């Protein structure tokens, strides 16, 4: 085939983005889950918020979110593709009995975020009551100590954040920090979450340890090790200004502040003293900002989450509950039972949000806002990208993606100089059999189709789950309730979004159903006898199909030849049995398909719309296309009083737009105990909001607020 015009756009894998200066180029993800402690037979529900980094403003850069549940050894329990609309999406996963008891990590990211090696993750504990439980071996007391500024500066006072754990659970304890001479430098105290803060002046020539009292009246000796640096930065936000402290043994340091790639302020500051910088000096720009001093970096100016917790009273079982919300914005809401057996699990993302001090623990920045010179992963701005490589020898040739069906999707692109390709398609909700075909060759092609999911993760932890007899009893009761609910569960009908128009190729299509005519043993004979719009020739020297166009056009181009959506050649299709073909579509118009141009189209449809024994050529490779996850749809209307109601999940809405006068309405079940209303999202100003309201359900108590 011949191409009329080839325009090289930015849809190549190496986009130079250094000229872009806003931090909004980067995205971040937050997932709100209905529960982080689930049993087999229960459903994990999640709602996704994709925002421009640090701004709280929804991102329109990506249309697909990738969500995985990752177990030990990078085992994938599921991999989901979730449709994003204005930065919002969500789905669910029913936990089968094949999933073993353990701690897993729920991971989420966009394709664009892979350029920055970033992703969101949060721990999920799953209990499988149908398998034998093996108690894990006991672990020693472990201490994690991290300089607040990311690196300790010798000879200067430093704040250190500590975390204490035993058997993967937090430990509340007290003790002291001593040096190699046994001199006490600081008192140590950890809270119920195993966290604490100490302040002292370290030296590179000394060794340190923490001495803690244990339950037996003895002592635990824990060695202390942390990274040293020449310079460190701490930042505190105040009304109208930021307060900086540059820790260094030099008298002065140059402080530079960036917004994305743009340098907006540079100043010499006196070290080890507080320095105030007015927010007006930051040119009225939205954060986040990056402070740089020597080799130290610090992200600041991000929106802080507004966290609200309150108890709202007691309600009887099987009653209607109405809660005023007084909120404006888009949120996700979950109402579920509180399981006091849920373990305390820490992860890096969790630790960094435990205290306001820890919120500043982003000095291991490593260019989190710096833009790379080029990127390897294009954003899925207008649809889904199917990417791969075929070798440099096919540079400049046309390549196609198609699904196999009666109504198929066909998209084309051009192989770049490095042998890579990026095929942009319309994402689909159904799983499909698909092919990628190199159009301008009949020879064998070594295809490599790339996955948009991460290949592996480093640093994700999967601590074992600790259960005792009291927890086992409670879990058994919960499992029974869950099995009863599943037995009577009536899923809501799915209303999948449909494309506005079928994936139709060509215009003014004429369809010939072969059973309406006399069938012939050879395929080309049908064109001779009753398809006058197409000339066919099939002999030992050459096979050809030519479409007679409706109007005279310059140049003479070959037609597009398809079978159930798969591009093929005249030689292949004319040698195929016509008795397996149900119909033939013909278009007599010039077709423009991406970079390709065709004079007409001849499209063959088999009876089963699945190629029906037709064998694609060596220039095609089969791939199983995985569709988008269906949006979760749940009905929480009042339950018939004649039926048992053992719901522990009383309400879920992954995306709801609220006005200040809106209220939340749901119904309690037969399950008694403590419940919580969890609301996550962003208000109109882009500020993150996290609200938790707790209440108790009893058998006979009157409703109260």
N, C-alpha and C positions, 0 to 999 in steps of 0.2 A: 504494500500500500504506500501511498505517497502523502507526505505531510505538506500542507500549503504554508503553514506558518509555525514557527517554533519560537516561543518567547520564554526566556529563562527568568522565572520570578524568584521570590525569596523562599519558595517551597523546597529548597534544597536543605540538606541536613546541616550545613554550616552557615547559620545566619549570624551576621555581625551585628551585635546589639550593644556595642560599647557606647554608641551615641545616645542611647536611651538613658535618662537620668533619674527616673522616678523609681522609688522602692516598690511601687504598685506593680512593677513587672513581675514580682515574685508573689506566689500564692501560699496560703497556709490552710490547713484543714482542722476542723474539730468535729468529733462524732459524739452525739448524745445517745446513750444506750438506755434501754429500759431497765437493765440489771446487769451487774458484773458478776453475778453468782447464779448459775442456772443449772437445771437438771436435764438429763436426757428426756426428750419428749416435750420440753418447753421451747419457746421461740425467742431468739435474740432479735430484738428490734433496734434499728439504729437510724438516726437522722443526721445528715451531713450538712455542715456549714463550710463553704469554701469562700475565703475572703482574700482581699489584697493584703499582703503581709503587714501586720501591725496596725491596720487602719480600721478594721471592723466593717469595711465596705465590701459588699459581695462582689466576687470576681466574675467577669463575663469572658474570661480568657479560655476556660475549659468547659467542654460540654459533657465530659465523661469522668467519673471518679472511679478509681480502682480500690477495692476493699478486699482484704484477705484476713482469714483467721489462721494464725501461724502457731504451730506447736513446736515441741523440742526437735532439734535437728533441722529446722526450717521446713518441717512437714506442713503442707497446706491442707487445712480442713475444708475450706471453700475459697473460691476466687470469684468475686462479683464485679460486674461492670454496672455502674449506676448512672442513670441519666441525670444531668445537672441542668437546671433551669434557673438562671440568675443566681448561681452559686448555691442552690439548694437541691437536695435529693435525699433519698432514703430507701431502705428495703428491709429484708428480714431473712433469718435463717432458722429453720426448724432443726433442732439438735437431735440427730438419730442416735440409736444405741450403739452404733459403731464407733462413736467418739469416746475415747477413754477418759477416765477421771484425770484431771490435771489443770494446770494454769496455762492459758493460751494468750496470745497477743493479737488484738484486733488492730489491723494496720490499714491506713487509708492515705491516698495521695493521688494527684493528677499526673498525667504524663509529663507535663511541663516541669513539675517539681523534681523529677528525676535528674534534671540538669544541675540541681543544687544538692543532690543526694539527701533530700529531706522527705519526711513522712510523719504522719501522726500515728501514735500507738497508745493503746490502753490495755491493761490486763483484764482478762475474762476467765473466771474460774468455772469449770464444768464438772459436775458430779454425775457419774454413771452408776445409779443404784442397782443396775442389772449385772454388774461385773464384780468379781471379788476385789476387795480393797486390800492393798498391801501398804502397811505403814512405812513411810520412808525412814531412813536412818537419821538419828539425831545429829545435829550440826553444832559446831563450836560457836561461841559468842564472837560476832564479827563487828568490826568498827569501820565505818566509812567517814573520812574527814575531808572536807573540801573548802579551800579558801573562798571566802565570799566573793572576792574579786577575781577568782579563777586561778591566780598564782600568788604565792606568798612572797612578800618583799622582805628580805633579811634586814634586821636592824630597825624595823618599823612596826608599830602596832597593827595587827591584822585580825579580822573577824573570821572565824572558822565555823562552818556548819557541820554538825556531826549526826550520824545515824547509827543506832545500835540495834542489832538483831540477833536472835538465837532461834534455831529451828524455823527460819524464814519468817518469824513473827517479831514485832517491835518489842523492845525491852525498855522499861522505865527503871532508871538506876541513878545513882549518884556516886561521885568519886572526885578525883583530882588529877590534874595534869602535872607531871614532874619532868625535870630534865635529867641528864645523865648523872648528875650529882645528887639526885633525890630531892632537889629543891622544888617546892610547890610553886607553880606558875599561874594556875587558874583552877577554880572549882568547876566541876563537870556535873550537869544535871540534864537527864533526858526525860521528856514527857511521855504520855501514854502512847504516842505514835513513834516513840523511839528517837525523837529529834531533840536537838539542843544547839546552843550557840556558845562558843568560848572566844575570849579575846586575849592574845598575848603577843609578845615580840619574839619571833623565831630567829635562830642563827643557823647558818649553813654548817658551822663547825660543831654543833651539838646534836644529841639524840634525845628523843622524847618518847614518853609512854604515858598512857592513861591507866590509873589504878581505880578499879571499881569494886564495891562491896557486893558479894553475892548472897543468895538466900541462906546459905549455910553459915554465914558469919565470916567466911573467908574472903579472899581477894582475887580478882582477875587482873592480869597484867596484859595490856594491849599496846603493841608498838604503833607509833604514829609516823606516817610518811605522807608527804604532800609535795606538789611541784613548787619550785622556786622560780621567780622571774625578777627582772631588773626593775620593772614598772608594773603597777596595777591601778585600776580605776574603779572607784565606786561613785554612784550617782543616786541622789535622792530628789524626788520631785516635790515641789512646794507650790502654793498658789502664786502664779506669776513668774516663777523662776525655777531653775534646776541648781542643785548644790553638788559640786564635784569635789572629790578628794583624790589627789594624785599621790600614790605611795611610791616613793623613790628615794634613793640615797643621793641623787643629784639635787642641787638647790633649785633649779628651774627646769621645766620641761615645756615643749611645744604641744599644745592641745589643739587638735583639729576635729571638727564636727562635720559629718557628711549627712546629706539626705539622699539616699541611693548612691549614685556616683557623683553627685554635685557637692563640692566643698562649699559650705555656707558660712563657716567661721573658723578662724585660726588665731590663736592667742598664746602668749607666753604666760605660764602660771607658776606660782611658787608652790613647791611640792610640800606634802604633809600638812597643808593648811586647806581650810574650806574655801572654795571659790564659787561665787554665785554668778550665773549667767541668766539674764532675763529671757523669757520666752519670746519677747519682741525681737531680740537679736537673731532669732532663728528664722526671720523673714516671714513669719506667719504660716510656715509650711506645716503640714501634718506629719506626725511621726510615722514610723519609728526613725530615730536618728542613730548614728554610729559615732561614738567618741573614740579617737585614735591618739595614743600617746606612746611614742617609741614603738615597741612591738605589742603593746597591750591594746585591746579593743573592748568596747562595751556598747551594747545595744540599749537604748533608753527611749522614753517618750511613747511607749506603747499604751494602748488603752488598757486600763486595769479592770478586771472583772468585778462587777458589783454583786456581792454575795449576800443573800438574805436568807435567814433561817428562823422559823417560828412554828409553834404548835397551835393548831386551830381547833382543838377540842375533841369531842367524842361523838360518834354516830352509831346508830343501831345497824345491824345487818339488814340486807335487802331494803335499803332506804335510798332516797334521792339526795344527792349532795350538791349544793350550789355554792361556789366559791367566787366572790368578786376578785378580779385580777388587777384592775387598775394599771394595765400595761398597754403600751403602744409599740408595734413593731412586729417582726416575724419571729415565731418561737416554735420550739418542739416541747410537747408536754407528755409526761408519763405519770401514771398513778399506779403504784405497785406496793406489794407487801415488803416490809423490812425484815430481812432474814438476819437475825443476830448471830447466826453461825458463820456468816461470811467472813473470810480471813482478811487480815490486813496485808495488802500486797503493795510493794513499792515498785515503781519504774522510774526511769530518768524523767519522763514527762510529768509524772506525778510528784516526784520530789521537788521539781522546779516550781511547783505551784503550791507547796505546803504553807509557806509563810511569805509575807510581803518582802522580807529580806531576800529570800530565795528567788523572788521574782527578778532580782537583778543578776542572778547567776547565769548570765549568757556571755561571759567573757571568752569561753571557748567558741568564739564566733566563727573563726576560720572562713571568713568571707560570706556569712549568711545573707548579707545584703549586697555584697559585691557581685557585679555581673561578670560572667565569664566572657572571654573574647569571642567565643562561638558556642553554639549549643548542638547537642546530639539528638535532642528530642523536641520535635515541633509541638506547639500547643494544639490541642484538638478544639480549635476555635469554631469551626463550621460543621464538624461532624467527627466521625471516627477515622483514625489513620491505621491502615494496614501497611506495615513497613517490612523491608527485607533487603536482600542483595542477590545479584545474579552474576556478578563478575564484570570487570571493567571492559571486557571484549564486547559487551552488549550496551555500552554507553550510547545514549541518544536514541535507543530503540523504544518502541511503545510497549507498555505492559498493561494488562487488564485484570480486574477483579470481577468475578461474577458469582451469583448464587444460582443454584440449580432448582428451578421451580417453574410453574406455569406463568406466574408473575415474578420476574426476576429483577435483580439489580445488577447493572453493568457499569463499571467506572474504569477509566483509563488514566495513565500517567506516563511520564518519560523517565527512563533510567538515567541517573546523573553520571557525571564523569568517573565517579568512584565505584560505579556498579550498584549503587543503592537506589531504592525507589520508595516513594511515599504515595500511597493510594488513598485518597480521601473518599469515604463512603458515607451513606446515610445509615446511622446505627439502627439496628433492628432488635425487636424484643424476642423474636423466635430464634432458636438454634437452627442453623442452616448448613447444608453441604455447599461448599464453595470451592472455586478454583482460581488460581493465579496463573495467567498465561502470557508468555512473551510472544507478541503478535507477528513479528517480522522474521521469524526463523522456524524451520521445521526440525532443527537438530535438537539433541538433548541439552537440557539446561539444568545446572546445579543450583537449585533454589535454596535460599535460607530465609525462612519467615521468622521475624522477630516478635517476641512477646512484649506487650506493654506493661506486664507485671515485673516487679523486681525479681532477679534471679535468686538472691539470697539476702539475708539480713545479718548484720553483726551487732552484738551487744544486747539482743532481745533475750530476756530471761524467762525461764519457765520453772519457777520453784514448785516443789511437790505440794500436794494438798494434805493438810493434817486433819484427821477426823478422830473423834472419840465416841464413846457409846452414847452420850447424851445427844450429840449432833446426829448420830445415825438414826436415833428414834425420831427426831424431828424431821429429818430428811425422808424417812420412810413414809410418814404421814403426808408430807408434801407431795411425794411421788404418787401416792394413792389418789389424792385429790386431782393431781395432774392427769392421771390415766382416765379418771371419770370425765374430766372436762374434754379430753381428746375423743372419748367415745361418743360424746354428744355434740362435738364441734361441727358447725355448719359454716364453711368458709363463704365469705362474701364473693359474689361473682366478679371476675376480673374485667375491667374495662381498659384494655390496652390502647394506648395512643396509636392511631393509624396514620399512615402517610396520606397527605392530601390527595395525591394521585398515585396510581400503580406505577411500578418501575417499568414504564413503557418506552420502548425505543422506536423512533420513527413516527411519521404522521401519515394520514390517509391510507391506513393499512387495509389491505385486502386479505381475507382469510379463506383458505381453501381446505375444507375438511375432506380428506381423501376417501372416506366411506361414501361421500355423496357422488363419487365418480367411479368409473371403472379403474380398478387397481392394476398396476403393471409390475412385472418382476424386477425391472430396473428403475432406479430412482430418477434418472435423467428423462425417462420416457414420459413421466407425468408432466414435465414442463413442456415437452413437445405437444402433448395431447390437449391439455386444458389449463395451462398456466402461461398465457401468451406474454405476460410482462417480463418473463425471465427466459433467457436463452441458456441452454445447458449443453455442454460437450464433455464426454467421458470416453477417452480411449487410452491406448498404451502410452502415447507421447505426452498428452496433456489433458487435464481436467479443468473445466472452467464454468463459472456461473456469471452471467452478465445481466444486469437489470436495465431495461429500457426506461430511461428517465421520462418524466412528464413534460420536461422542457429541455431545450438545448443548453448545455453548459460547457464552458471551456474545460479542457483537459478531460481525460477519460480515466476514472478511478475505479478500483475494484469495489464490489459491494461488501457489506458486513454480513458474514454468514454465521449463524448461531444454531445450536441445538440445545433446547431447554436452558438457554441463557449462556452456554459455553461457546466462546469464539472457536471456530474451526475452519478448515479449508475445504475447497470444492472437491479435492481428491478424496478427503476423508468422508465427507457426507454423501457423495455420489456412489461410494462403494458400500454404504450402509443399507441394510434391508428396508425397503419402503413399507413393508408390512408391520414394522414397529413404529411407524410415524402416524400420528393421529391427524395433524393439520400442519399447514405451511402458511406463514404470514409473509406478505410482500409489501414493501414500501418503495415507491418510485421517486422519493425525494432525496436530495443530498443531505447526508447526516453529518453533524459536527458533534463528536463525542470526545470531550476534553481536547487533547492536542491532535486527535485523529479526524480524518475526513473520509467519508465513504459515499460512493454513488449507489444509494439504495440499500435495502436490507432484505435478506431472505432468512427467515427464522423458522426452524423446524421444531415441532413439539411431539414428544413421544406420548404414548398412552398413559404412562405412569409419571411423566414429568420428572424422571430421575435418571435420564440418559439411556435407560433400558438396554443395557449391555454395550452401549457405544463406548469405545475406549479412546479417551483423550490422547493426544499426541505427546511426545517426550518434551515438548515445549510448555507443558502445563503441569501444575502440581496441585493435588487435592489438599484442602484444609477444612477442618471443622470449625465453623464460625459459631462462637458462643454469644448468644443474645444478651441484651440488657436485662437486668433484674426488673421484675414487675414491681411497681409501687405498692407499698403495703396498704391494704384497705381493711379496716376493722370496724365491726358494728358493736357499739357498747350501749345499745338501747336496753330498756328494762327487761329483765329476764322473767319468763313465765314462772309464776309462783309454784306451779306444780312440778317444776323440774329442779333437780339439784343444781346448785350454783357454787362451784368451788374455785372461782377465778381468783388468782392472786394478782393478776394484771387487770386493774379495773378500768384503765383508760390509756389510750395511746394516740397521739396525733403528731406525725413527724413534721408537719408544716402548717401553721395556722397564723393568719394575720389578725392581730388583736387591736382593738380600739380601747380607750380608757374605760368605756362603759360595759365592755364584754365580761361575761362570767363563765366559769368552768362548771359544767354539769356532768355528773356521772352517777353510777349506782353501785352501792356496796354489795358484796356477795354473802354467802354463808360462812366465809372464812373470817374468823375473828383474830384480832391482833393489832399490831402497829403497822401503819401504812405511811407512805410519803408521796407527796406531789412534787415532782421535779420539773422545773421549767428552765430551759436553756435557750439562748438566742441573743439577738442584738437589738437594741432600741433604735429609735429614729436617728440618733446622733452617731450610730456605729459603735456604741459602747457595749461590751459584752455584759450580759445579765445572767446570773445564776440564782435561782430561787428554790428553796426547799421548805415545804410546809408539811408537818407531820400531824397525824391524827390517829385515834384509836377506834376500832370497830368492836363493839360488844353485842351481846345478844339482845338485851332489853333496855339499854340506856337511851334516853331521849337525845335527839340531835341538839347540839349546842355549838356556838361559835365563840 
